[in-house]
Amino acid sequence: MSERVALVTGANKGIGLEIARQLASEGSTVWLGARDSGRGEAAAAELRRAGLDAKFVPLDVTDADSIGAAARQIEADSGRLDVLVNNAGIFVDDAPPSGLSLDRLRQTYETNVFGPVAVTQAMLPLLRKSTAARVVNVSSGLGSLTQNSDPGYEYAAAKLLAYNSSKAALNAVTIQFAHELRDTPIKVNAADPGYVATDLNGNQGTRTVQQGARIAIQLASLPGDGPSGGFFNEDGPLPW
């Protein structure tokens, strides 16, 4: 098979852009999905100036028409998809659980949970055309019920109703798709990039985007005997 074809959602900046950069640096044709056409095309152009094969595709993971159009564009241009990285995510928690509005909760789930489900469903026919497709759902250590319920956990104080529960739900989504696709060459896993300095946290994170992208790249490049339906950071499996 020729070089891989990859799609990264939320790829105009931060971890998503770095994942796209590293995949393209390995020889993949990478589609950068983003809601904002100006920023998305600028990000793709940045990678092309570095000699990388990068293309922009308009993609709002909360909009069914946008998702469908993106799938059709990738099919028409590339014919298949070998890697899908569901990276697009938001953090809008502005109150403790007792005071968080349901609108904020719903908004978070639309992007962080329903978005990856909708994109995966839409791209699955293209992933099935690959001989070894990989789906990576960018989760968070805060989505680990085991870790976040442990008083000794480094980030135990981060009790964020919308964000944390959405990432726990995304982990559950990962298991469901991996089980359905267990008899196919498609592997589906969740990745924890760690506390990365991005706009999501006001650039307060302690890790670089280069470090944060590592686990997604590893999971996107798993061999045929690699795991599926797991939750990992770059050091190995994480507890649910």
PAPA-844788 format. One record per atom (N, C-alpha, C): x, y, z. Coordinates in steps of 0.001 Angstrom, whole numbers, plus 524288, in hexadecimal, padded with zeros to 5 digits. Atoms other than C-alpha are relative to their C-alpha. Layout:
N
XYZ...
//
This chain:
240
803527FB5D8000080000800008000080379804D9800007FD0C7FB238001E804BB80DC87FD217FFD38028E805577FFC87FD637FAF6806E7817B2807F27FA8C8005B80268805027FFE67FD457FC5C8186F812387FD188051C7FF148035F7FB6F8003B7F0EB821C38118B7FDA4800A88056C801C77FF107FAA87ED71827FA81E8A7FC74804BE80040803507FB877FEBD7E2F78311B823C08009B8012B805C87FFA87FE3E7FA967E507838F2830297FBF78044D800BD803D87FBEB7FEFE7D994840A38359280237803F6803DE7FDF07FBE97FC9D7DBDB84D7183C9E805C9800D87FF227FA69800358014D7E8CD84E4E83576802658053A7FEA47FDD27FAF78018A7EA9D85CD483373803E180235804027FC5A7FE0C7FC0A7F27785E988400B800ED7FBC58041F7FF23803507FB6B7F7B88583284C5F8019C7FA727FEC87FE9780581800947F8B78498884DB27FE5E7FDF27FAAC801D9801E9805077F0AA8472F8417A803AC8015E7FB917FC587FE62804117F9D184F08838DC8051E7FD0A800727FB1E802D57FF488059D8485683EC77FF6C7FA487FE70800F18055E801C17FF9E83AD483CA18001D7FFD07FA0B800017FFC6805BA7FD2383EA582E768058C800A17FDEF7FA9B7FF19801B380B208439282D34803377FAFB8005C7FCD4804BA7FF51810FF83716832947FE4B7FBA07FC52801D9803F6803BE8085F82E3982A56801F7801377FA857FE287FE7A8052C80BD6835F381E2C805E47FF557FF827FA54800A38000E81A3F835A6821E08018E7FA527FF357FF048059B800C981947826DA821C67FE697FE2A7FA8E8014C80159805638146F8274E813C97FA3C7FF8F7FECC8059F80052800EA805B3827B8815737FE00804CD7FD1C803277FBA8801DF7FC7C8300880D977FC2880139804568032A7FEBC7FB6A7F5848374C8187B7FBEE804267FEA98044A7FC4F800637E85183DDE817FD7FF60802A080545800B97FD037FB337E737848A78220D7FA5D801E080037805677FE687FF5B7D93384A01826887FF8E80460803EF800BB7FBA17FC6C7D509856D582CB77FB07802EA7FE89804C77FCF8800F77C8D085F2D82E3880127805047FD187FEA77FAEA802367CF8486BE282A95803497FF387FB177FD49800F1804F27D34A86B8581C3E80511803097FF9D7FB407FCDF8004E7DD1C8769881D668046C7FD9E8031B7FBF58023F7FCA87E47687081828B3801957FA927FE1B7FECC8053C801DE7E372862D58231C8036D8000E7FB347FCD07FFB2804B77E8CF86682815DD8055E802318013D7FAEC7FDDC7FE747F38D86E8981C508036F7FBD0802767FD058043B7FD8A7F794862BD82473801F17FC227FBEC7FE628039B804257F7C3859E58187A804538026E7FCB17FC007FD54803137FF9E8640E810FF805378000F802DD7FB36800257FCDC809708649681C27802CE7FACD7FF517FD9980526800A680BAE855FC81AE6801FD7FF417FA6F7FE3D8008A8056F80C84856AE80C2180513802FF7FF117FB1F7FD0B8008E817068612080D26804AA7FCF78021D7FBD9803527FDDC81EC385738814FE800D17FB1C7FCB27FF52804688038981DA984DB7809A27FC937FB5180139803608044A7FE60812D48458580FA87FAFC7FFE27FCBE804C6800BD8031B806C484010808DE7FB4A800EA80383804457FE8D7FC7F7FBF3847358100B7FBAF802A27FCED804997FDD9802967EE3784A9280BB27FC22801BD8042D804137FE337FC677E39185256812797FAB47FE067FE3880569801648011F7D5A684D428135C7FC948029A80423803927FDA87FC307CAC88554D819AB7FD337FBB78030E802618041E7FCD27C5BA84D398250B7FE7A8020C80557802357FEBD7FAE57BCEC850D68304D7FDB57FAF580218801968052B7FE197BB6184485838677FA91800028027B8054A7FFAF7FDDC7AE558497483DAF7FBEA800B87FBBE8038A7FEF98045B7A85284B1883024800057FB687FC338004F804B28033E7A3A283F1A828A280131801257FA4D7FEFE7FEB5805777A3EA845F281B73805D5800E37FF0F7FA687FF10800767B1EC84A5F81DB38030C7FAE38000E7FD5A805127FFA77B62183CAB8218E7FF497FCED7FAF780111802D6804D27AF8E836AA815B480306802317FB637FD1B7FD8C804437B5B78407980C85805CA7FEC1800527FA7C8014F7FF4A7C32283DD4812498011B7FA6B7FE3C7FF488057A8019E7C18482F2B810587FFF17FF897FA0F8005380038805B67BD9F8314B8022F804D38025E7FD747FB547FD878022D7C92083A587FFBA804B97FC758007C7FB8E8038B7FF3D7D2EC830C8805757FF8A7FB467FC67800C98047D803797CCF7825947FDD1801508016C7FA627FF137FE67805697CD6482D247F10C805C5800E47FEEF7FA867FE94800C67DB7B831747F2F4803B57FB898014E7FC4C803EF7FE177E1D5826557FA7C7FE107FA637FF7B8022080538800E47D8A481AC37F8F17FF987FC83804B98001E8033C7FB517DAD8815648067F80207803418048C7FDD07FD807FB5B7DEF2818D981456802AF7FBD1803377FCFE803C97FCF17E98C811E181BF88005780171805C47FF9C7FE297FA987E9ED81A2F828467FBE680431800EF803967FBF77FE377DF40821C682F2D8017480165805957FEDE7FE257FAC07E31C82A0283AE07FBAC803C580196804337FCB87FDF07D74982F4F84217802418036A804517FD457FC927FC5A7DE3B83AAD848787FCB6804A7801C2803067FB4F7FEBC7D442845C1848457FD6B7FF73805558024C8002B7FACA7D002848FC856167FFA5805728024B800957FAEE7FD677CB8F8541F85EB57FFF87FF46805E98003C7FFC97FA557CC7F857E586CF67FD33805098016A803237FB557FED57C1BD86127871887FDF17FFFC80595801AA8000C7FA897C00185D9A87FE68013180547802857FF3E7FAE87FD7B7BDFD86A6D8872F7FD9C800328056E80266800467FAD37B7EC865B8893EA800B27FA848021F7FFDA805467FDD37B84C85A4289D717FB477FCE97FE228044880333801F77AF5484ED689A4F7FA93801F08017B805337FE4E7FE517A4058545B8A23E7FE22804E67FD368017F7FB1D802767A4548611389AB7800B58001F7FA1E7FF15800148059F7A7E885CDF88CF67FAD17FFB97FD17804E07FFFB802F379D3A85FEB8833E7FFA87FB367FC7B800CA80460803907975E854FD87B498018C801767FA747FE547FE4E8052F79A2F85D1886F2F805CF7FF0C7FF467FA5B801018004B7A8BD85C518722C801217FA287FF8E7FF4E805AB8002C7A7A884DB8874827FEB57FDEA7FA958018B801C9805347A06184B88867CC803ED801C67FBD87FC2E7FDF6803B87A9E78542A86058804F27FCB37FFFB7FB4B803397FF8B7B54D84C2E865647FF3A7FAAB7FD85800FA805388022A7AF2283F38861DE7FF5D8001E7FA14800A27FF95805B07AB9B843F685430805407FF947FD3D7FADB8000B802757B9FB84619851208034C7FB5C801B27FC49803D37FDE97C12283C86859F87FE317FA5A7FF9C802068055C800327B836830A7858DC7FD0E7FEF57FAF080322800F3804B07ADFB831A684E3E80320801207FB127FCB37FEC88047C7B7EA837D78450D803537FB6B7FE3F7FCE680482801907C18482C72845397FCBB7FB617FE158035F8043C801D67B651822CD843E17FE3B801167FA6B802007FEAC805297B0A3829F583829804477FFC67FBDC7FBB780015803C47BDDD82BA38318E801B47FA637FEE67FE6D8057A800C47C19A81D67833B97FC0C7FD1F7FCAC8040480291803287B4A7818AA82E578005B801A17FA4C7FFCB7FE098055A7B6008214D82255804E07FE267FD1C7FB12801768027E7C42E81D7E81FBC800D77FA1A7FFC57FF2F805A97FFC47C28A80EFE82255800257FD6A7FA9F7FF77802678052A7BFD180B6B8141680554800E97FD827FAC87FEEB802147CCB1811F58106E8042B7FD0C8030A7FC4C802FC7FCCF7D3DA80B8381BC57FFF17FA3E7FE898006F8057F801937CEDA7FE4C8173A802EF7FEED7FAE67FD16800AC804D97D5DD8009180A44805DD7FF9B800F47FA858006A7FE9A7E2DF800DC8115B801557FA698018F7FE57805357FE597EAC57F49C813DC801677FFCD805C67FE737FFEC7FA757EE447F914821A27FE92805418026F801AD7FADF7FE187E62580497826398008B80066805EE7FF767FEE17FA717E82780AE48337C7FCAA804BF80165803187FBB07FDF17DEB78137783B2080222801598055F7FDEF7FE2E7FB017E42681BA1846477FC558043180219803537FC2F7FD647DAFF822AB84F958033D802CA8042A7FCC47FD117FC4B7E22282D7E856CB7FCC480118804E4802D07FFBF7FB107DD7982C27864C98032980347803E57FD367FD2F7FBE17E332830CF871B88007A7FC85804C47FF8A802C47FB0C7E84882B5887E6A7FB8E80150803B0804767FE7C7FCBF7DCF7832C0884A47FB307FCC67FEB88044A803768015D7D3FA8294087DA0800797FA9F802797FF51804F17FD387D96481E07885A67FD19800418052C802E9800177FB137CF8F81B0D89070803887FE43804747FC60801F07FC007DA32813B9897BE8038D8045D801EE7FC5C7FBD87FE797E3AE81F158978C7FD2C8049680290802837FB467FE157DA1D82A2E899A57FD357FF2C805328026C8011B7FAED7D3D5823578A556804097FEDC8043A7FBBE801107FC5A7E11E8212B8ABBA801E78052D802567FE357FB167FD977E44882C0D8B59A805CA8010A7FF2A7FA6E7FF63800CB7F29B8299B8B2F480194801277FA697FEEE7FEEC8057F7F18082BE98A451801FE805987FF687FD807FAE2800B37F9C88375C89FB97FC12804517FED4803DD7FC158017C7EDEE83E4789A1C7FAAC7FEE080273804D68017E7FD557E3E2839798A3EF7FC6A804A9800FD8032D7FB5E7FEE17DF51847698A6887FCDF801D37FB49802AA7FE4C804C77DADA848EF898757FAF07FCF17FF548052580283800597CC9B8451889A157FC9E8034E7FC5B8027E7FD038042B7C6F384A1988D587FBA07FCAF7FDB78046780363801597B96E8448888B3C7FFA07FEFE7FA2B800C9800B88059C7B833846E087CA3804BD7FD7F7FD6A7FB54801E3802B27C625844CA87831801697FA72801A57FE51805237FE2A7C9A88392A880BA7FC337FBB67FE53803CE80410801527BD05831C787E7B7FFBB7FF217FA1E8000F800B5805B47BDA48345A86FD68048F7FC947FE437FB8A8033D8016F7CB1C82E3B86F277FF4E7FA61801E98014E8054E7FE447C68D822A48773F7FC3F7FD7B7FC20803A580203803E97BB658213086D92802D37FEAD7FAEF7FD0180123804BC7C4FC821FC8623D803107FAF0800987FD61804FC7FF0E7CCB1816EB8686A7FC3E7FB727FF4B803F180418800A97C03580EDF868F27FEA47FF4E7FA3B801008003F805A87BD858123C85AAD804587FCE77FD507FB87802C6802397CB2380D428576D7FF5D7FA1C80084800BD8059A7FF107C8238000B85D797FBD77FDC87FC6A8045B801FB8032A7BB5D7FEBF85608801987FF4A7FA467FE5580077805787C13B80178848A5804197FBBB7FF5F7FBF58040C800577CD007F8D984B667FD8F7FA95800158028C805197FFBF7C4047ED9884EF37FD447FEB77FADA802C0800FA804EB7BBAD7EF24842C1803D07FEA37FB9D7FC3A800A1804457C7D77EFA083A2A804497FC0E8013F7FBE2803837FE197CF617E4FA84151801C17FC0B7FBE57FE8C803D4803F47CF417DBCA83590801A3802847FADE7FE277FD248049E7D4077E62982C0F80591801D6801007FABC7FDE47FF227E17B7EC3E829F87FFFF80550802BD800617FACC7FDAE7DC837F8CF8304C800C47FFAD805E17FF167FFC57FA5A7E1AE7FBF083DD77FE4D80550802088021B7FB357FDB37DB45805FF846AD801F98007B805987FDE47FF3A7FAC67E20580B8F852B07FF65805A5801BD800427FAC87FDB67E16B8173685BD88056A80198801DD7FAD37FE027FEB07ED4B81FD385E537FF9E8045E803FF7FF7B7FBBC7FC377F0E882847869ED8050B802E77FECF7FB397FD1C801487FA59832E886568802AD80270804AF7FDD27FD747FB697FCA1837C78733C7FE61805B08004B8016A7FA8B7FF0B7FBB7845B18784980354803847FC7E7FD197FD348040A7FFF784CC386C0D7FE7D805C77FFF9801017FA648004B8014085B8086AEF7FD47801487FADB8031A7FE9E804937F65885F42861737FC2A804488017B803F97FC0F7FEF07EBBA8696E860157FBBE7FDE28039280415802777FCE17E2A285FB7866BD800AB8012E805CD7FEF87FF047FA747E93786230873D9802F08051F800E27FD477FB077FF7C7EE5D86FEC87180805E27FF6A7FFD47FA6880127800857FBA286A0886E24802B57FF4D805447FDC1801117FAE27FDB68662D87C4C8023A7FA82800797FE29805627FFC1800EB8580687919805E57FFAB8007A7FA72800C17FEF280E2B8528287C90802D27FD157FBA37FDA1802F3804458106D84AD5870017FF7A8030B7FAE68002C7FD7D8051A8134D84F578622D7FC3B7FD117FC6980368802B5803BB80A9684C43856A1802E67FB707FD7D7FCF18045880230815A3843DB8515B7FFA77FB36803868008C8045B7FC508152383B9D85DAC7FA697FDE37FFF680570801A37FFDE8065C83B6085D977FE5D7FCCD7FB4E80170802C5804CD805BD8365F84FA2802257FA707FFCA7FD36804F88007E80E8182AAC852337FC677FB3D8003B8032F804B37FF548043982114856EA7FC337FF517FB768037980078804847FAE78243D84BCB802EC7FDC67FB507FCD4802078044F805CF821B8842168011E7FA35800CE7FF038058A7FEE78091B814E6848C97FB357FCAA7FEB9804BD80309800D47FB018104C8486A7FE4E8000C7FA46801427FFB6805907F963814C183A53803747FC5E7FCC97FC2680329802D5804F080C21836A0800827FA84802397FFB9805307FD9B801CE7FFAA83E10800A87FBAF7FBEA7FF9B804898037A805F77F2DD837C97FB0B7FCBA80031804AA8033C8006A7FC0C7E890834267FEA87FD0F804F780104802D67FB1F7FD937E1AB841387FF8A803BC804A38007B7FC2B7FBD87FC057EE40848F27FAA67FFDA8028F804E58001C7FD067F11F7F0D3852B87FBA8803287FD62804897FCF48019A7E3817F5D8850137FC3F8002C80493803A67FF6B7FBB27D9797FB1485998802A2801678051C7FD267FE997FB457E380800658632480084805D7800B57FF387FA8E7FE747E70080D29869DF805B280078801947FA5F7FFE47FF627F543811298696980229805898005F7FC947FB88800CC7FF3881BAB86BDA805217FDC47FDF97FB41801E68027A80D0D81AD1866B1802EE7FC03803557FD6D803D67FC9C811298128F8726B7FD2B7FABE80026802C3804F680018806ED8080B870277FA348008F8014E805A57FFE97FEE47F8F280456873F27FEAD80336804CB802087FD087FBA17F10A80CFF87CF27FB0D7FD5780218804CF8023C7FDD97E61B808D28862C7FB3F803057FE1C804CC7FD6D801AA7D83B80BAB882037FDE9803868045A
//
